Amino acid sequence: MQITRYSTTARLLHWIMAALILLTIPAGFVMVQPGIDRGLQNALFIYHKNVGVLLFVLVALRLAWRLRNPPPPLPSHMPGWKARIAGATHAALYALLVLLPIAGYVRVRAGGFPIESLDALGAPSLVPRSDALAEVAKRVHYIAAISIAAVLATHVGAALHHGIVRRDGVFSRMWPPIGGRTR
């Protein structure tokens, strides 16, 4: 019998990361707004940096899991062009989920700022202190953040389309996060 759903591990990683990402993107945009209360701004920066570290670990785990446990095939009724768009969207998401925390890390460390979770573990900085490098990384992080917001909107829109409009089984490959039959 052909597997038609993602594994429970893949689904849990997906939905945990989705929740963290959907909280972290707005936190990142709010924390840099002028005039924001300093206490709120500090809390958002601490949250954003440390959840970024967690997301980097989770995406590494997710990629390792995916290499050993390939996703189920798309339904045979899906046109080739839709399958190619889905593949490109997933590739873009993974690339951005790797790029964003790396650019964020470089921006923070090169800027001379702490990453509290890594500092608590005694992890040394892997980049030199450099305002020029911090500025480049800040720009890369910002462009990648705008990009992931757009790609996520496409991904969520397609998931809702398949789950609510088409009801063709594509959304149920990833939902619910736990339980349900995998074959």
N, C-alpha and C positions, 0 to 999 in steps of 0.2 A: 504494500500500500504506500502511496506517495505522501510524503510529509507536505502539508499545505500551510503550516503555521511556523512562525519563528519559535525557537525554544523558549522555555520559561526564563532562562538566564538572559537571553537576548531581549526578551520583552521587558524584563525588570530593568535592565541597564538602559534601555530606550526610554522608559517612562520616568525613571529617576533622573536621567539626564535632561529629559524634556522639561520636567518641573524646575530643575535648577537653572536651566538656560532661560526659561520664560520668566524667571525672577531676576536673573543676573543681567540680562540685556537692559531692562528698564532701569535697574539700579545704576548701571554704568552711565546711562544717558542723564539720569537725574543728578548723580553725584558731581557732575562737572558744570552744572547750571550756576550762573552767577547769582549771588544773593541768597543761596541756600544756607540754612542754619548750620553753623560749624559742627555742632554735635551730630546732627543728622548726616552731614557730609562725611565726617570721619567714620561713622558707623557704616555708611554705604561703601566707602573705600575699603575698609577692613573686610566687609562681607564680599565685595567684588573680587578682591585679590585672592582671598583664601578659598572661595568657591571656584575661582579660576584654577587654582592648584588641584582641587578635588576633581573638577571636570577634566583636567589633563590626565589624571590618573584613570578616571573612568573611561575616557576615550581610548586610552592605551589598552585597558582591559577589554573594552568592546571590540577593538580591532583584532586583538589576539584571539578573542572568542570567535569572531567572524572568520578568521583564517582557518581555524580548526573545525568550525561548524558553519558551513556555508548556508546562506539564507535559502528558504524554500523557493522553488521556481515561481515566477509570476504565472497567473492563470493563462491557459492556452488561448482564451478568447481575447486577450489583450493585444491590440495592434502593436506592431513592431515599433512604430514611432513613439507610442506611449511608453513602451518598455525602455527605449533609449533615453527618453526624457527622465524617467524614474531613475535610471542608472546614473545619468549625469547629475541629477539633483542629489542623490545619495553621495556620489563622489565629492561634489562641492561641499556638502555638509561635513563630511569627514575631513576634508582638507582644511576647511575653515575652523573646525573644532580642534585641529592640531595647531594651526597658525595663530589663532587668537590667544591661547594661553602663553605660547612662546613669545609672541610680540608683547603681550602684557608683562610677562616676566622680565624681558629685556628692558622695557620702558621703566618699570619700577626699580629694578636693580641698578641699571645704568644711571637712573636719576637719583640714586642714593637713598631710596625709600625702603622701608621694611616690608617683608611678607611674613606676617606673624607666625603662620603655621610652619613655614620652613625655618624661620629663625628659632622657634621653639625646639625644632628637631636638630638644631646646630648645623643646618645645611649652609655651606659657604655660597657666596655669590659666584655664578659661573660667567659673569660678564664684568668688564671693568667699569668703573665710574666714568661716565662720559655724557655730558649734556647733549652733544651732537647725536650720539647713538640713541639716547633717550628720546629725542625729538623725532628721529626717523621711526623708531619703534612705536611711538605714540601715533604717528600718522598711519602706519601700517595697521595698528590695532583698530583705529577709528574706521578706516576703509573696510577692513574685514568685518567689523561690527555691523556696518550698514549692509554689507553684502550678505552676512548670515541672516539678518532680519528679512531681507528680500527672499533669500532661498527658503527660509523657514515659512514665510508666508505662502510660497508656492507649494511647499511640502504639506503644510496643514490644509491648504485649500484643496489639494488633490486628495488628501486623506478624507476630508469631509465630503467631497464629491463622491468618492467611492463608497463611503460609509452611509451617507444619507440619501444621495440622489440615485446612484447606480445600484447600490446594495449588491455588489458583485463578488463579495468575499475578499476583496483586497484589504480593506480595513481590518477585517477580522483575523488577518494573518498576524497582526500586532496587538490586537485587543481581545480579551482583557489581559492586563499585565500578568496575572497569575490565574491558574485554572484553565478550564476549557480543554478540548481535545487537540492534540497536535497532529493528528493524522486524518 
